[in-house]
Structures are given as structure tokens and as C-alpha cells.
Amino acid sequence: MEVRRLQDKVEIAVNNAVARLNEMRDADSQLGTDPNTVLTGSEGQLDSMGLINLLLFVEEELAGALGTPVDVMTTVGEQAASSASFTIGELTALIERRANELS
């Protein structure tokens, strides 16, 4: 799979997952899709349940976009848990690396 195309698919999947998560959130707590948006940590916008929901939505979006399941929960969950903070950009980069390993 062409690298740029994979990056585009991952970015679209993450953005779609954020949109799905935002449907569950109040208007004043909408999550942005900017790569610098902090998801976890002291400045994070998500609690543990919010992160789990986001990762599940990302897995579903990726399966549809790539035609194969990608275990986002394990890959990203471990990284997010060990980081002081975790951003949309870091999430996207980790998923791209994992998807590249599978292709």
C-alpha cells in the first residue's frame, strides 16, 4: 500500500472516530482533531473511559478503511498509559506504524 494513501486513511479514520466520540460528549467538551490536541495526561481532554471509546471507534473505522482489523487498543493503550501526555498526532503516528507492520 502506498505510504501517503495509508497515512490519509489512518488520518481519516482517526478524525471519523473523534467525530463519533464527540457525538457522545457535551457541546462544551468537544475533542479537536488537531495533531497537538492532548488526549491524556494533566492537560488531557479524555478520562480513561473516553480514551477506551476513542480507541474502539478508531479500530472500527480502520477495519472499514483498510479492510483488515488493527489492534489499536493494545498498541496505543500501552503507549498512552506510559506517557505523561498523549496527543492526536502521536495516536495517528502509532497507528500508521502498526498498520505498516500489517501490510
VMD Tcl script that builds the backbone (N, CA, C; Angstrom):
set m [mol new atoms 309]
animate dup $m
set s [atomselect $m all]
$s set {name element resname resid chain x y z} {
  {N N MET 1 A 0.848 -1.177 0.000}
  {CA C MET 1 A 0.000 0.000 0.000}
  {C C MET 1 A 0.892 1.238 0.000}
  {N N GLU 2 A 0.557 2.200 -0.821}
  {CA C GLU 2 A 1.308 3.433 -0.905}
  {C C GLU 2 A 1.288 4.147 0.447}
  {N N VAL 3 A 2.453 4.660 0.845}
  {CA C VAL 3 A 2.590 5.254 2.177}
  {C C VAL 3 A 1.635 6.427 2.371}
  {N N ARG 4 A 1.575 7.346 1.429}
  {CA C ARG 4 A 0.711 8.521 1.593}
  {C C ARG 4 A -0.747 8.106 1.711}
  {N N ARG 5 A -1.127 7.133 0.904}
  {CA C ARG 5 A -2.507 6.668 0.950}
  {C C ARG 5 A -2.822 6.067 2.324}
  {N N LEU 6 A -1.899 5.298 2.877}
  {CA C LEU 6 A -2.096 4.725 4.207}
  {C C LEU 6 A -2.213 5.836 5.244}
  {N N GLN 7 A -1.339 6.826 5.164}
  {CA C GLN 7 A -1.395 7.947 6.104}
  {C C GLN 7 A -2.744 8.651 6.019}
  {N N ASP 8 A -3.216 8.862 4.795}
  {CA C ASP 8 A -4.520 9.512 4.614}
  {C C ASP 8 A -5.634 8.683 5.232}
  {N N LYS 9 A -5.605 7.377 5.004}
  {CA C LYS 9 A -6.649 6.501 5.543}
  {C C LYS 9 A -6.639 6.509 7.065}
  {N N VAL 10 A -5.456 6.477 7.651}
  {CA C VAL 10 A -5.349 6.496 9.113}
  {C C VAL 10 A -5.852 7.831 9.656}
  {N N GLU 11 A -5.440 8.919 9.032}
  {CA C GLU 11 A -5.884 10.237 9.496}
  {C C GLU 11 A -7.404 10.373 9.394}
  {N N ILE 12 A -7.973 9.924 8.303}
  {CA C ILE 12 A -9.429 9.982 8.133}
  {C C ILE 12 A -10.119 9.112 9.180}
  {N N ALA 13 A -9.579 7.921 9.425}
  {CA C ALA 13 A -10.169 7.022 10.427}
  {C C ALA 13 A -10.139 7.657 11.815}
  {N N VAL 14 A -9.022 8.279 12.170}
  {CA C VAL 14 A -8.916 8.938 13.477}
  {C C VAL 14 A -9.903 10.105 13.556}
  {N N ASN 15 A -9.978 10.910 12.503}
  {CA C ASN 15 A -10.917 12.042 12.501}
  {C C ASN 15 A -12.361 11.564 12.607}
  {N N ASN 16 A -12.702 10.488 11.901}
  {CA C ASN 16 A -14.056 9.935 11.991}
  {C C ASN 16 A -14.345 9.411 13.393}
  {N N ALA 17 A -13.343 8.786 14.003}
  {CA C ALA 17 A -13.511 8.270 15.366}
  {C C ALA 17 A -13.728 9.418 16.353}
  {N N VAL 18 A -12.991 10.501 16.178}
  {CA C VAL 18 A -13.177 11.676 17.039}
  {C C VAL 18 A -14.589 12.230 16.858}
  {N N ALA 19 A -15.053 12.288 15.619}
  {CA C ALA 19 A -16.418 12.780 15.364}
  {C C ALA 19 A -17.452 11.899 16.056}
  {N N ARG 20 A -17.246 10.592 16.011}
  {CA C ARG 20 A -18.170 9.673 16.683}
  {C C ARG 20 A -18.138 9.873 18.194}
  {N N LEU 21 A -16.944 10.049 18.741}
  {CA C LEU 21 A -16.818 10.286 20.178}
  {C C LEU 21 A -17.498 11.600 20.564}
  {N N ASN 22 A -17.329 12.612 19.726}
  {CA C ASN 22 A -17.930 13.915 20.018}
  {C C ASN 22 A -19.449 13.859 20.059}
  {N N GLU 23 A -20.041 12.908 19.347}
  {CA C GLU 23 A -21.495 12.739 19.405}
  {C C GLU 23 A -21.955 12.366 20.815}
  {N N MET 24 A -21.056 11.791 21.605}
  {CA C MET 24 A -21.371 11.353 22.961}
  {C C MET 24 A -21.028 12.419 24.012}
  {N N ARG 25 A -20.360 13.485 23.575}
  {CA C ARG 25 A -19.857 14.494 24.514}
  {C C ARG 25 A -20.699 15.759 24.453}
  {N N ASP 26 A -20.662 16.521 25.538}
  {CA C ASP 26 A -21.345 17.810 25.582}
  {C C ASP 26 A -20.714 18.774 24.579}
  {N N ALA 27 A -21.483 19.761 24.164}
  {CA C ALA 27 A -21.008 20.745 23.192}
  {C C ALA 27 A -19.766 21.486 23.687}
  {N N ASP 28 A -19.660 21.703 24.980}
  {CA C ASP 28 A -18.516 22.437 25.524}
  {C C ASP 28 A -17.302 21.550 25.803}
  {N N SER 29 A -17.388 20.272 25.494}
  {CA C SER 29 A -16.250 19.370 25.727}
  {C C SER 29 A -15.896 18.575 24.468}
  {N N GLN 30 A -16.116 19.186 23.310}
  {CA C GLN 30 A -15.796 18.532 22.047}
  {C C GLN 30 A -14.284 18.384 21.891}
  {N N LEU 31 A -13.873 17.253 21.384}
  {CA C LEU 31 A -12.468 16.942 21.162}
  {C C LEU 31 A -12.070 17.411 19.769}
  {N N GLY 32 A -10.935 18.086 19.662}
  {CA C GLY 32 A -10.450 18.553 18.369}
  {C C GLY 32 A -9.649 17.486 17.645}
  {N N THR 33 A -9.401 17.707 16.361}
  {CA C THR 33 A -8.626 16.753 15.564}
  {C C THR 33 A -7.231 17.270 15.232}
  {N N ASP 34 A -6.870 18.424 15.748}
  {CA C ASP 34 A -5.531 18.959 15.539}
  {C C ASP 34 A -4.515 17.972 16.108}
  {N N PRO 35 A -3.395 17.741 15.412}
  {CA C PRO 35 A -2.386 16.789 15.913}
  {C C PRO 35 A -1.865 17.103 17.311}
  {N N ASN 36 A -1.924 18.361 17.718}
  {CA C ASN 36 A -1.429 18.753 19.040}
  {C C ASN 36 A -2.473 18.642 20.141}
  {N N THR 37 A -3.675 18.205 19.809}
  {CA C THR 37 A -4.720 18.032 20.818}
  {C C THR 37 A -4.282 16.971 21.816}
  {N N VAL 38 A -4.229 17.329 23.084}
  {CA C VAL 38 A -3.779 16.412 24.131}
  {C C VAL 38 A -4.962 15.552 24.578}
  {N N LEU 39 A -4.772 14.242 24.481}
  {CA C LEU 39 A -5.829 13.298 24.844}
  {C C LEU 39 A -5.759 12.895 26.303}
  {N N THR 40 A -4.560 12.578 26.784}
  {CA C THR 40 A -4.393 12.081 28.147}
  {C C THR 40 A -3.316 12.883 28.869}
  {N N GLY 41 A -3.250 12.714 30.166}
  {CA C GLY 41 A -2.276 13.431 30.973}
  {C C GLY 41 A -2.933 14.599 31.683}
  {N N SER 42 A -2.132 15.417 32.322}
  {CA C SER 42 A -2.677 16.517 33.128}
  {C C SER 42 A -3.437 17.537 32.282}
  {N N GLU 43 A -3.061 17.709 31.038}
  {CA C GLU 43 A -3.753 18.631 30.130}
  {C C GLU 43 A -4.732 17.892 29.219}
  {N N GLY 44 A -4.882 16.590 29.445}
  {CA C GLY 44 A -5.701 15.757 28.566}
  {C C GLY 44 A -7.183 16.050 28.635}
  {N N GLN 45 A -7.847 15.802 27.523}
  {CA C GLN 45 A -9.277 16.053 27.424}
  {C C GLN 45 A -10.115 14.800 27.645}
  {N N LEU 46 A -9.457 13.640 27.782}
  {CA C LEU 46 A -10.196 12.389 27.944}
  {C C LEU 46 A -9.878 11.718 29.268}
  {N N ASP 47 A -10.903 11.153 29.891}
  {CA C ASP 47 A -10.668 10.263 31.023}
  {C C ASP 47 A -10.434 8.867 30.443}
  {N N SER 48 A -10.238 7.879 31.297}
  {CA C SER 48 A -9.915 6.535 30.806}
  {C C SER 48 A -11.029 5.955 29.941}
  {N N MET 49 A -12.284 6.183 30.300}
  {CA C MET 49 A -13.393 5.662 29.506}
  {C C MET 49 A -13.475 6.369 28.153}
  {N N GLY 50 A -13.214 7.651 28.134}
  {CA C GLY 50 A -13.198 8.389 26.875}
  {C C GLY 50 A -12.119 7.876 25.941}
  {N N LEU 51 A -10.936 7.569 26.503}
  {CA C LEU 51 A -9.850 7.025 25.690}
  {C C LEU 51 A -10.228 5.657 25.139}
  {N N ILE 52 A -10.806 4.808 25.965}
  {CA C ILE 52 A -11.224 3.479 25.507}
  {C C ILE 52 A -12.244 3.606 24.378}
  {N N ASN 53 A -13.226 4.471 24.548}
  {CA C ASN 53 A -14.222 4.670 23.490}
  {C C ASN 53 A -13.571 5.157 22.201}
  {N N LEU 54 A -12.659 6.120 22.319}
  {CA C LEU 54 A -11.984 6.632 21.130}
  {C C LEU 54 A -11.221 5.518 20.423}
  {N N LEU 55 A -10.473 4.716 21.178}
  {CA C LEU 55 A -9.682 3.650 20.567}
  {C C LEU 55 A -10.563 2.593 19.909}
  {N N LEU 56 A -11.685 2.270 20.527}
  {CA C LEU 56 A -12.617 1.325 19.904}
  {C C LEU 56 A -13.181 1.889 18.604}
  {N N PHE 57 A -13.531 3.162 18.610}
  {CA C PHE 57 A -14.030 3.794 17.387}
  {C C PHE 57 A -12.950 3.802 16.305}
  {N N VAL 58 A -11.704 4.072 16.691}
  {CA C VAL 58 A -10.603 4.058 15.721}
  {C C VAL 58 A -10.452 2.664 15.125}
  {N N GLU 59 A -10.496 1.625 15.961}
  {CA C GLU 59 A -10.398 0.250 15.449}
  {C C GLU 59 A -11.488 -0.032 14.426}
  {N N GLU 60 A -12.716 0.367 14.728}
  {CA C GLU 60 A -13.828 0.137 13.803}
  {C C GLU 60 A -13.637 0.906 12.502}
  {N N GLU 61 A -13.226 2.151 12.593}
  {CA C GLU 61 A -13.015 2.967 11.394}
  {C C GLU 61 A -11.872 2.406 10.545}
  {N N LEU 62 A -10.802 1.962 11.184}
  {CA C LEU 62 A -9.668 1.397 10.449}
  {C C LEU 62 A -10.030 0.095 9.756}
  {N N ALA 63 A -10.782 -0.748 10.431}
  {CA C ALA 63 A -11.190 -2.020 9.820}
  {C C ALA 63 A -11.958 -1.754 8.531}
  {N N GLY 64 A -12.812 -0.748 8.547}
  {CA C GLY 64 A -13.554 -0.399 7.344}
  {C C GLY 64 A -12.663 0.203 6.271}
  {N N ALA 65 A -11.732 1.054 6.663}
  {CA C ALA 65 A -10.870 1.753 5.707}
  {C C ALA 65 A -9.792 0.858 5.115}
  {N N LEU 66 A -9.236 -0.030 5.932}
  {CA C LEU 66 A -8.118 -0.863 5.490}
  {C C LEU 66 A -8.541 -2.263 5.082}
  {N N GLY 67 A -9.736 -2.655 5.485}
  {CA C GLY 67 A -10.213 -3.990 5.142}
  {C C GLY 67 A -9.617 -5.089 5.998}
  {N N THR 68 A -8.936 -4.712 7.060}
  {CA C THR 68 A -8.344 -5.690 7.972}
  {C C THR 68 A -8.345 -5.095 9.380}
  {N N PRO 69 A -8.525 -5.927 10.400}
  {CA C PRO 69 A -8.510 -5.384 11.762}
  {C C PRO 69 A -7.110 -4.942 12.193}
  {N N VAL 70 A -7.066 -3.866 12.943}
  {CA C VAL 70 A -5.820 -3.359 13.516}
  {C C VAL 70 A -6.054 -3.231 15.015}
  {N N ASP 71 A -5.203 -3.881 15.812}
  {CA C ASP 71 A -5.362 -3.860 17.268}
  {C C ASP 71 A -4.838 -2.543 17.829}
  {N N VAL 72 A -5.667 -1.548 17.783}
  {CA C VAL 72 A -5.308 -0.221 18.274}
  {C C VAL 72 A -5.289 -0.198 19.791}
  {N N MET 73 A -6.229 -0.881 20.397}
  {CA C MET 73 A -6.378 -0.852 21.854}
  {C C MET 73 A -5.074 -1.243 22.556}
  {N N THR 74 A -4.475 -2.340 22.165}
  {CA C THR 74 A -3.242 -2.801 22.809}
  {C C THR 74 A -2.072 -1.895 22.463}
  {N N THR 75 A -1.899 -1.625 21.176}
  {CA C THR 75 A -0.764 -0.824 20.715}
  {C C THR 75 A -0.757 0.561 21.335}
  {N N VAL 76 A -1.869 1.243 21.240}
  {CA C VAL 76 A -1.949 2.622 21.710}
  {C C VAL 76 A -2.169 2.681 23.216}
  {N N GLY 77 A -2.942 1.759 23.744}
  {CA C GLY 77 A -3.227 1.756 25.175}
  {C C GLY 77 A -1.975 1.693 26.023}
  {N N GLU 78 A -1.038 0.835 25.633}
  {CA C GLU 78 A 0.218 0.716 26.378}
  {C C GLU 78 A 1.018 2.008 26.305}
  {N N GLN 79 A 1.084 2.602 25.120}
  {CA C GLN 79 A 1.830 3.847 24.943}
  {C C GLN 79 A 1.193 4.986 25.726}
  {N N ALA 80 A -0.117 5.101 25.624}
  {CA C ALA 80 A -0.819 6.188 26.320}
  {C C ALA 80 A -0.676 6.057 27.827}
  {N N ALA 81 A -0.709 4.828 28.325}
  {CA C ALA 81 A -0.605 4.604 29.768}
  {C C ALA 81 A 0.781 4.955 30.300}
  {N N SER 82 A 1.804 4.805 29.448}
  {CA C SER 82 A 3.167 5.048 29.909}
  {C C SER 82 A 3.641 6.478 29.652}
  {N N SER 83 A 2.836 7.293 29.004}
  {CA C SER 83 A 3.223 8.669 28.687}
  {C C SER 83 A 2.609 9.649 29.675}
  {N N ALA 84 A 3.330 10.736 29.900}
  {CA C ALA 84 A 2.783 11.801 30.737}
  {C C ALA 84 A 1.613 12.467 30.027}
  {N N SER 85 A 1.690 12.540 28.704}
  {CA C SER 85 A 0.580 13.045 27.900}
  {C C SER 85 A 0.617 12.337 26.551}
  {N N PHE 86 A -0.509 12.363 25.860}
  {CA C PHE 86 A -0.631 11.646 24.597}
  {C C PHE 86 A -1.524 12.473 23.686}
  {N N THR 87 A -1.068 12.734 22.450}
  {CA C THR 87 A -1.787 13.628 21.547}
  {C C THR 87 A -2.412 12.880 20.366}
  {N N ILE 88 A -3.274 13.590 19.644}
  {CA C ILE 88 A -3.861 13.048 18.411}
  {C C ILE 88 A -2.749 12.690 17.425}
  {N N GLY 89 A -1.739 13.538 17.312}
  {CA C GLY 89 A -0.622 13.278 16.403}
  {C C GLY 89 A 0.129 12.006 16.764}
  {N N GLU 90 A 0.371 11.799 18.052}
  {CA C GLU 90 A 1.051 10.576 18.495}
  {C C GLU 90 A 0.175 9.357 18.245}
  {N N LEU 91 A -1.110 9.491 18.465}
  {CA C LEU 91 A -2.056 8.409 18.192}
  {C C LEU 91 A -1.993 8.021 16.722}
  {N N THR 92 A -2.066 9.011 15.848}
  {CA C THR 92 A -2.044 8.760 14.410}
  {C C THR 92 A -0.731 8.105 13.988}
  {N N ALA 93 A 0.394 8.598 14.495}
  {CA C ALA 93 A 1.703 8.038 14.139}
  {C C ALA 93 A 1.838 6.586 14.589}
  {N N LEU 94 A 1.396 6.273 15.798}
  {CA C LEU 94 A 1.458 4.889 16.282}
  {C C LEU 94 A 0.607 3.962 15.424}
  {N N ILE 95 A -0.570 4.416 15.067}
  {CA C ILE 95 A -1.456 3.592 14.246}
  {C C ILE 95 A -0.855 3.378 12.864}
  {N N GLU 96 A -0.262 4.415 12.281}
  {CA C GLU 96 A 0.381 4.275 10.974}
  {C C GLU 96 A 1.487 3.228 11.027}
  {N N ARG 97 A 2.315 3.272 12.064}
  {CA C ARG 97 A 3.394 2.275 12.199}
  {C C ARG 97 A 2.819 0.870 12.311}
  {N N ARG 98 A 1.785 0.718 13.111}
  {CA C ARG 98 A 1.164 -0.604 13.296}
  {C C ARG 98 A 0.535 -1.090 11.994}
  {N N ALA 99 A -0.143 -0.217 11.286}
  {CA C ALA 99 A -0.766 -0.593 10.013}
  {C C ALA 99 A 0.293 -0.961 8.980}
  {N N ASN 100 A 1.430 -0.259 8.984}
  {CA C ASN 100 A 2.529 -0.603 8.076}
  {C C ASN 100 A 3.064 -1.998 8.362}
  {N N GLU 101 A 3.138 -2.366 9.630}
  {CA C GLU 101 A 3.607 -3.702 10.002}
  {C C GLU 101 A 2.685 -4.782 9.464}
  {N N LEU 102 A 1.402 -4.469 9.362}
  {CA C LEU 102 A 0.414 -5.450 8.913}
  {C C LEU 102 A 0.327 -5.557 7.400}
  {N N SER 103 A 0.827 -4.540 6.681}
  {CA C SER 103 A 0.686 -4.567 5.220}
  {C C SER 103 A 1.860 -5.216 4.533}
}
mol reanalyze $m
mol bondsrecalc $m
mol representation Tube
mol addrep $m
